[in-house]
């Protein structure tokens, strides 16, 4: 009964058709799938390789960046040290210059004091001499003046030796 049914024969024909078409088409389909899988695998390999290269490049960049930052830090520290040395040297030179100028000013003041003292002494001597001359002129006569001059002349050799 089953052999007389049309559905049975359609099912058998369908299975035979599928089996007949599947066998030669299977190689084509499987070959296409294998090629597609190989292509996908090569793309995955290429992407992996590119990712590894990118990671290596990133690591190299980060290393260079760290080195550059360290070098910049060293340069900054060196510049600070140089600036500190320059500041200290400049302050020392300024202090020395100020001390020299202060000494020069004190020397000028001392010299001016000495000159002023000498001028005062000279002026005092001039005043004393003028006063003495005036007093002598007013109080001494000619004879008494001549006696004093002779006595001074006689004492002069004793005072010079």
MOGIQUI-V625160 format. One record per residue. N is the residue number from 0. RES is the residue in one small letter. BURIAL is b if it has 9 or more other ideal C-beta (glycine too) atoms within 8 Angstrom, else e. Layout:
n res burial
N RES BURIAL
N RES BURIAL
This chain:
n res burial
0 x e
1 x e
2 x e
3 x e
4 x e
5 x e
6 x e
7 x b
8 x e
9 x e
10 x e
11 x e
12 x e
13 x e
14 x e
15 x e
16 x e
17 x e
18 x e
19 x e
20 x e
21 x e
22 x e
23 x e
24 x e
25 x e
26 x e
27 x e
28 x e
29 x e
30 x e
31 x e
32 x e
33 x e
34 x e
35 x e
36 x e
37 x e
38 x e
39 x e
40 x e
41 x e
42 x e
43 x e
44 x e
45 x e
46 x e
47 x e
48 x e
49 x e
50 x e
51 x e
52 x e
53 x e
54 x e
55 x e
56 x e
57 x e
58 x e
59 x e
60 x e
61 x e
62 x e
63 x e
64 x e
65 x e
66 x e
67 x e
68 x e
69 x e
70 x e
71 x e
72 x e
73 x e
74 x e
75 x e
76 x e
77 x e
78 x e
79 x e
80 x e
81 x e
82 x e
83 x e
84 x e
85 x e
86 x e
87 x e
88 x e
89 x e
90 x e
91 x e
92 x e
93 x e
94 x e
95 x e
96 x e
97 x e
98 x e
99 x e
100 x e
101 x e
102 x e
103 x e
104 x e
105 x e
106 x e
107 x e
108 x e
109 x e
110 x e
111 x e
112 x e
113 x e
114 x e
115 x e
116 x e
117 x e
118 x e
119 x e
120 x e
121 x e
122 x e
123 x e
124 x e
125 x e
126 x e
127 x e
128 x e
129 x e
130 x e
131 x e
132 x e
133 x e
134 x e
135 x b
136 x e
137 x e
138 x e
139 x b
140 x e
141 x e
142 x e
143 x e
144 x b
145 x e
146 x e
147 x b
148 x e
149 x e
150 x e
151 x e
152 x e
153 x e
154 x e
155 x e
156 x e
157 x e
158 x e
159 x e
160 x e
